């Protein structure tokens, strides 16, 4: 399929801004630009309730926001631990408020959006450790959160999906909390090798190669192996026994091939997988429903898939 015309128009606008010298040049500027893009391109926020709190992390409290569907009763609901994207250096609970709210509404889950630590202030493995700790806390405190711990989903988008995949693998290896399903949206899963999609879409497709490498340099300390499964989950050696997976990739995303490969590895290992590669779409399309209607549609599709996976 060709690049979606609306996605092409959006990318052209981004390219024009860069050519006029309006591209962010510092990390702070990039964080602000990312937050602005997420705000301007998001679809209308779903009608949900949201309560802010803090949970114990490895090096201090971590913020979270607990979302519930607008029509939620007091009965325990399936839970969804959500990690936002942003390349491990940006993004926040606020930047992904609309995505998290929409997922809570469409999935029928009580969703906990976690504000994990970012690099370079907190380099690897800080974000991974925070994600593991947050998931364990939600499982342990499920009753007080109104969550059924037997129906727990862990998910995220982009770098947040990296963390979700790592949490599931670590839980399997270390006997962590029971996870019913994992939901990976445009996941980043492999920094060990360069895939054809990373080569083909290295420039002018929202995430360029230079930005990805710069983010990784900020995230990883010197001497850390990129093949470590806690950095590149695709490089894990065991997939059998992992939670059922809902995976969404995009045709014109540099990370397309690694997401598709992860789905294939899970299927080969006997894991139940629902995988869709969305024709004509770009990275982060699920968060840009105001300019890409397919972004709104995929969140509803995910809602149906999660409900099937956890019996919601």
N, C-alpha and C positions, 0 to 999 in steps of 0.2 A: 504494500500500500504506500501511496505517497504521504509525505508529511501533511498532517491536517492543516487546512488553510488558516484556521484561527491560531494554531500553534505557530505556523510560519509567520503570521503577522506579529505575534507576540515576540518571537525571536528577532524579527527585523527591527522592532522597536528597541529591544535590548541592545542590538548591535549598533543602532544609530546613536543611542545614548553613550555607548563606549567610544565611538568614533568622535564624538563631540567633547571628549574629555570628562564625561560625567561618571565614569566607572570608579568605584571605590578603590583607593590606593593603600589604605591601612586596614588593619583588622577591625578596629572600631567602626570605621566607615562601612566595611563590608557587613558587619553585624547589623548596623542601622539600615543599610540598603536591603538586606535580606528581610528584616522585620517589616520594612515598608512594602516590599513586594508581596509578602504574605498577607499583609493587611489590605492592600489594594486589589489583589486578585482573588481573595477568598469569597466564597458564596455566603449568602446570608446565614448567620449563626443559628443553629437549631435551637428550638425551645426546650432547654434542659435546665436542671438546677445545678449549681456549682458551689462547692465549699472548699476553701483553701485551708491547708494544714501543713504540718511538718512531720516527717518520719525520721527515725534514727539512721544515719548513714555511717560509713566507716570512719569518717573524719569530722563528724558533726551532722546536724540536722539538714535534711534535704526538703525543699518545698514540694508540695504536690497539690493538685486540684482534683477533687472527687466530683465527677459528673454523674447524674442520674437522669434517665428519661423523664420527660415532663409528666407522664402518666404513671410513674413508678409507684407501686404500693410499698408497704413496709416489709413485705416478704423478702427474703434473701433472693438476689438476682445473680446471674452469672457475672463474673468479674473480668475486667480487661485492664491489664497493666500496659500503659502506652508510653513509648519513648519517642520524643520528637527528633526530626532531622536537623541538619545544619552543619554537617561535616565534622562533628565532634568539637567544633570551635565556635559555633553560633547556634541560633535557635533558642527557644524557651517555651515555657508553658503558655505564655501570652501569644507568641508567634503562631502557635499551633492550636489556639483556642477553638477556632472554627472547625478544624479537622477533628479534634477530640470530641467536641460537642456533637458533631454529626455522627461520629462513630458510636457514641453513647446512645443516641436516639435510634439509629438504624439497627444496631445490634441488640438493643434491649438490655445492655450490660450497665452495671455501675463501673465507670471507667476511671482509673487513677492515672492521671498524667503526671509524670515525674520530672522534676527539674534537677537533672544530674549535673555533676561538675564538668566544666568545659576546659579545653586546652586553649592557650598554652599555660594559663594560670594553674591548671591541674592536668598534667599529662597522663598518658596511659600508665597504669591501668585504672586510673581514678573512675572514669565513666563506667567501665565494666564492673568494677567493684560496687559502685553505686547502684547499677541496674540489678545486680544479683541481690544486694541487700534490700532494695525496694521490693522486689518480687517476693522475697522470703517474708518481709514484713507484712505485705498485703495478704499473703496466704495465712500467716499466723494471726493477723488481726481481722480476718474476714468477717467474723460475726459482728464486730463493732462497726464495720464498714457497710454492713448489709449485703455482703457477698457470700455466695455459696462456694466454699473453697474447692469443691469437687468439679466446679465448672469455671476454671480460671484460664483465660486467654492472655498470652503475652505477645505484644506486637509493637510495630513502629514503622516509620517511613524513612527511607534513605539511611543515614547513619543511625537513626533510631532503630531501624530494622536490623542493622548489624548487631546492636546490643541485644535485641530480642532473640536473634538466632543464637548468640553466645550464651545468653541466659538459659535457653533450652538445652544447649549442649552441656553446659556446666551442671545443670540440674540432673541430667542423665548420668554424667560421670560421677557426680558427688552425692547422689541421693538427696537432691534438693526437693523443693515443694512440687507437688503433682501439678502438671500443666496439661490442660485438656487440648489446647490448640495453640498454634503460633500463626501470626498474621504479619506477613512481610510485604511492604509496599515499596516498590522501586528500591530493593535492598542493595546495599554496598557489601559485597561478600568476599572479595578477593583482591588483595594488593600484591600478591606474589607474581602474577603473570599479567601481561597485557592482552586482553581479548580483542577479537575483531571489532566488536562494537565500541570498545574504548578507542581504538584506532580510527574507526570510521567517523565517530562523532566527537573527536578530540577538541574541536573548536565549533563555536557558534550553535551549540545545542544546550544552552543554559549553564551546564557544568563543563568547563574546559579542562584540559589536561593540566595546565599550569596551576589552576586553582586547586585541583585535587591533590597535586603534589605539594603545594604550599600548605594545605590543610594537614596533610600527613606529616610533613616536617614539623609542624607545630604540635601535633598530637603525640608522636612517637619519640621517646628518648633515644639517644645514640646507642647503637648496638642491639636494638630490639629486632628480632627476626620478623619480617613481614609475613612469613608463612605460618606463624603462630596462629592456631585456630581461634584464639581470643581476639585476634586482629582480622584474620581472613577465615571466617567460618567455613568457607568452601573447602579449605585445606584440612578439615577434620578427617579422621580415619574411621570414625564410627558414626553411622546415621540410623541404623536399626534401633528402634525403640524411642525415637524422637516423637514429639507430639504431632498430631495431624496438622497439616500445613495449608494455609491459604496464602498464595503468592501471586502478586500482581506486578508485572513488568511492563515496560513501554517500548515500542518498536524503535523509537529514535533516541533512546537513552543510552549513554555510554556504559551504564551498568546492566544493560539488557542481558548480555550473554551470561554473566555470572549468576544472575537471578534465575535464568532459564536452566543453567547447569545445576544449580542447587535443587531446583524442583526435580530434575531428572535423577539426581543422586538419591533424593529421598524416595522417589518412586521405586528405584532399583533396590533400595533397602527395605521395601515393604511398608513404607509410611504412606498413609492416606494423604493425597495431595489434590487440591483444587488450584489449578494454575491458569492464569490468563495473561497473554501478552497483548497489550492493547494497540491495535493498528493506529498508525499516524500520530501517536502520542509521544510526549517528551518527559524527561525527568520532572518529578514533583507535580505532575498534572493533577493528581488527586486533590491537591491543596489549592488549585486555581479555578475553582468552579465558576467564578464570575466571568472569566474569559474563555474557559474551556468547558463546555457543558458536559463532556465526558467525565470530567473530574467529579461532578455531582453524581453522575450515574454509577461510577465505580464505588463510591461510598455506600450507596444503596445495595449494590451487588455484594459488597463485603458484609453488610448487615445481614443479608439473607444467608450467606455462607457461614457466618459465625453462629447464627441462630440454629442452623442445622448441626453444626459441630458440637454445640453445648446444650442442645435441646431447649433453647430459649423460646 
